[in-house]
Amino acid sequence: MPRLNLFFRLAMTRTSAALLPDASAQGKPEHIIALLAHELGAKPPQVAAAVELLDGGATVPFIARYRKEATGGLDDTVLRNLEVRLIYVRELEERRAAVLESIEQQGKLSEGLAREIRAADTKQRLEDLYAPYKPKRRTRAQIAREAGLEPLADAIVADPDCDPAALAAQYLNPEASINDAKAALDGARDILAERYAEDADLLADLREHLWNTGRLYSKVADGKEAEGANFRDWFDFSETLRTLPSHRVLALLRGRQQGMLELRLGLEAELEAQTPHPCVARIAQRLGLDVDFSADAPPRRRWLAEVCRWTWRVKLLTAFETELIGRLRENAEAEAIRVFAANLKDLLLAAPAGPKAVMGLDPGIRTGVKVAVIDHTGKVLDTATVYPFEPRRDREGSIKTLAALATRHRVELVAIGNGTASRETEKLVGDMLQAFPQLELTRVVVSEAGASVYSASELAAQEFPDLDVSLRGAVSIARRLQDPLAELVKIEPKAIGVGQYQHDVNQRELARSLDAVIEDCVNAVGVDVNTASAALLSRVSGLNSLLARNIVAWRDENGAFANRKMLMKVTRFGDKAFEQAAGFLRVANGDNPLDASAVHPEAYPVVERILKKISADVSQVMGKQAALKGVSPSEFTDERFGLPTVRDIFAELEKPGRDPRPEFQTAQFKEGVNTLNDLHEGMILEGVVTNVANFGAFVDIGVHQDGLVHISALADRFVKDPRDVVRVGQTVKVKVQEVDIARKRVGLTMRLDDDAAPAARRGGNAGSDRPRGAGQPRAGRAEAGQSMGAMAAAFAKLKR
């Protein structure tokens, strides 16, 4: 199962009734616990404990880290899925109660119907059962009932030997405009069509059939051939619903939203042409109706066949089209959000350069290169703007300015934003190092995504009220090299740019998912309470923006916190906040060495027992693996702290405050390769992964345009998920395969033994992202696919 947004899939999945309590238990807490336990593969006591903690205000990071005994060690992934799924199930129960009450008030709640409603395990099933009883606008069927035609409909269905026209003549009603047999039969048809279209079991059967066998068809909207050129791959396209990947669905939906494409739901072309239509025949079969679609069929059988056709064409097809395209959208959005969240996690947990003096350069040509120098704590020491490029071309003066700043502040790293003029600025720094060889600097190109958003934000204005907006970006670039997590939390996640179709998905769910990722990452690393910004502190378990600002205000007024207990002096910082946050807030060089570790203050008595056992002081144990040899965690368990917690304590004592992030590495862009014109097929380069999509990875190789490594070119084996091979921020070696200067596209491969032929010609899964049309390919499609290769085909699907 994917690590995030599991609930999207669970919400569409029906759980076996055999695995659930009796229907009469539906909605009770024990039923919800049993249901969640089954879906998440956990034991009911684990789920019950987690639900109780969540309801009590505990956060997922706190539960995952400090309540392992209660939950049986459920990790943050399972807990996140549980948290979201719990909301869904409770909403389902609330809706179930409302449906039962509504039908009961109508006096139509039979014992069998109540049992079915209580057994409904998805919102869709519940709404299908409620459909016949839901208050609705005055329909054609309702008008026909008011005209007294329902007995006619029932009579035709009940009598296999009847003549519908003869029966209809008995139900004429001029006052209701039923003046002839045809009008009466049309009204009876409308009544039956509505009845059948509200049959929950029929709906479930057809829905599943269409989902498994249906296709989504796309064609260009009339007169939009030129205007919609960006969507030309979808002008004549179809694919089965079940195989459509998320990015393809979102591209199609974007084309429809912009009025360039028309989408419809259907079966295979040859099935669509059949008489009767397979879905019409399925309706008749499912309802047990004796129908005949031939022209010379008996009147009743032919009339019932028309009712089934009317039910499909008028009542169900449009509704299913809307519903299943909506389901495609929901699944595609869930997958896009999952990809974005996974990339964001990789970016946030990228290796920090650490507490070093850094010079940040925000490249620019006409406006100059913005410079900011920060010390090892991130404090801004100096700023400047140099103009080495057009129109001033003060290259010599710029080099002298940069060298003076580097010397004065003992700069160790130079962080260069990867935007416009990035390679030119990197060359400038290289020239500076040649001119001033005594400077021992390492230059690193970093992503500047979101830096301009941060620069103009209210948070940046509060942090640097006297600093020009243009210089704030250089500070951000420097800080994100020093500590990516601490800096990137200040930026709206959607502005960081590691998603696909991020503006097309459910923005509330995207924000929820990304916020969860940030919270998990921040708490996995831990936060120094004496240096962290309010933005970083607000992401700590149990804290919010108000408490974070209060902590910073107290720190500014009173100086550094000497220990964790002093947090209780902060305004509004109560016992609950302390319980949830203390373990994730670190106090370096404070009164108690344990305050710099992930050991929670509530567990300090356990440490005291350990120290007493080995007759040692905490300072003699922290960071010394040999100190705990000869003692076992099981010796120190008690009623409150079980073996999982004590093992965590041992691990923290051995490696206090350990950082889960990898070691810092840098990619070295090749000298002389600055633009697309410098590339040639077969060239091997080093680059940094900037984004990972379902069809491949984008890599910055220093030419102002990220190249694409198609999923088929990531490894010498079949790759199902690109993130199994690469992650955002990873340094990789690639070979140039294709260069399309006109469209600014670069095709790369990580299979360095590959030749320069397009991936599509080598087989494998290279063509998995190329559109598949209905029937024979359009003229030129096959040839275009061969000439474009997998790179261009995949690029055609991404609109960033």
PyMOL commands that set and color helices and strands:
alter all, ss='L'
color gray80, all
select helices_A, chain A and resi 6-11+17-19+23-25+29-40+44-55+60-66+68-71+76-105+111-119+123-133+140-146+150-158+164-171+174-176+181-197+200-213+229-234+241-243+246-257+269-272+278-287+299-348+395-408+422-435+451-455+458-463+469-482+484-488+493-495+507-525+534-537+545-558+564-569+575-584+593-596+601-614+618-621+625-628+633-636+643-654+676-678+711-713+722-724+759-762+766-769+781-795
alter helices_A, ss='H'
color red, helices_A
select strands_A, chain A and resi 215-220+236-240+261-266+358-362+369-374+380-386+413-417+442-446+527-528+585-586+684-693+696-700+707-710+731-740+745-749
alter strands_A, ss='S'
color yellow, strands_A
deselect
rebuild
show_as cartoon
